[in-house]
């Protein structure tokens, strides 16, 4: 059990993603959420990756990583409604859903 936790923490925990460089952000239609997109470049041997960070504007909640995709250099964010966002073609119901390429 401990080994499983260590493997998850070391390789799959979305809270341990690199911060990256800010690209853009879009707010939900009701202003409740803001989704920020960041690009991460870990050096010459890896491709770019996009991290999406959800900010809770009206609540005192911690920011939450909800999107992590490899081999992307740009981002297209559009809100379908107050709780549904599309990031580079991936539809997420916020704040519940996440997309992580490592869990396809």
C-alpha positions as CSV (number, residue, x, y, z in Angstrom):
1,X,0.0,0.0,0.0
2,X,2.8,2.4,0.9
3,X,4.6,1.6,-2.4
4,X,1.4,2.5,-4.3
5,X,1.1,5.8,-2.6
6,X,4.8,6.7,-3.2
7,X,4.4,5.8,-7.0
8,X,1.3,7.9,-7.3
9,X,2.8,10.8,-5.4
10,X,6.0,10.8,-7.4
11,X,4.6,10.3,-10.9
12,X,0.9,11.1,-11.0
13,X,0.0,13.7,-8.4
14,X,-1.3,16.8,-10.3
15,X,-0.3,19.0,-7.4
16,X,3.4,18.3,-8.2
17,X,3.3,19.6,-11.8
18,X,5.8,22.2,-12.9
19,X,4.5,25.8,-12.6
20,X,5.4,26.8,-16.2
21,X,5.1,30.2,-17.9
22,X,1.8,32.0,-18.1
23,X,0.1,31.9,-21.5
24,X,-3.5,33.1,-21.1
25,X,-6.6,32.9,-18.9
26,X,-10.4,32.9,-19.4
27,X,-13.1,33.4,-16.9
28,X,-16.4,31.5,-16.7
29,X,-19.5,33.4,-17.9
30,X,-20.7,34.0,-14.3
31,X,-17.2,34.9,-13.1
32,X,-17.1,32.1,-10.6
33,X,-14.0,30.5,-12.1
34,X,-10.9,31.5,-14.0
35,X,-8.8,29.0,-15.9
36,X,-5.2,29.9,-16.4
37,X,-3.0,28.1,-18.9
38,X,0.7,27.7,-18.5
39,X,3.4,26.2,-20.8
40,X,6.0,24.0,-19.3
41,X,9.4,23.2,-21.0
42,X,11.6,20.8,-19.0
43,X,14.6,21.0,-21.4
44,X,15.9,19.8,-24.7
45,X,14.9,16.1,-24.1
46,X,11.2,16.7,-23.6
47,X,8.3,18.4,-25.4
48,X,6.2,21.2,-24.2
49,X,3.2,20.6,-22.0
50,X,0.2,22.7,-21.0
51,X,-1.1,22.9,-17.5
52,X,-4.5,24.3,-16.7
53,X,-5.1,25.9,-13.3
54,X,-8.6,26.5,-12.0
55,X,-9.0,29.6,-9.7
56,X,-12.1,29.9,-7.5
57,X,-12.9,33.6,-7.7
58,X,-15.7,33.8,-5.1
59,X,-14.5,31.2,-2.6
60,X,-11.4,30.9,-0.5
61,X,-10.3,27.6,-2.0
62,X,-6.9,26.6,-3.1
63,X,-6.2,26.7,-6.8
64,X,-6.6,23.4,-8.5
65,X,-4.7,21.8,-11.5
66,X,-7.4,20.4,-13.8
67,X,-5.5,20.0,-17.1
68,X,-2.2,18.5,-18.0
69,X,-1.3,17.5,-21.6
70,X,1.9,16.7,-23.3
71,X,3.1,17.8,-26.7
72,X,1.1,21.0,-26.8
73,X,2.5,24.5,-27.2
74,X,-0.6,26.6,-27.3
75,X,-4.0,26.5,-25.7
76,X,-7.6,27.2,-26.8
77,X,-10.0,27.8,-23.9
78,X,-13.7,28.3,-24.3
79,X,-16.5,28.2,-21.7
80,X,-19.6,26.3,-22.9
81,X,-21.6,27.4,-19.8
82,X,-20.8,28.4,-16.2
83,X,-19.5,25.0,-15.2
84,X,-18.2,23.5,-18.5
85,X,-14.9,24.4,-20.1
86,X,-13.3,23.1,-23.3
87,X,-9.4,23.1,-23.3
88,X,-7.8,22.1,-26.6
89,X,-10.8,20.0,-27.4
90,X,-11.1,18.3,-24.0
91,X,-14.5,19.0,-22.3
92,X,-14.3,19.3,-18.5
93,X,-17.1,19.9,-15.9
94,X,-15.5,22.1,-13.3
95,X,-14.5,21.8,-10.6
96,X,-15.0,18.0,-10.6
97,X,-13.3,16.8,-13.8
98,X,-9.6,16.7,-14.7
99,X,-7.7,15.8,-17.8
100,X,-4.2,14.3,-17.4
101,X,-2.6,12.7,-20.4
102,X,-0.9,10.1,-18.1
103,X,-4.3,8.6,-17.3
104,X,-5.8,8.1,-20.8
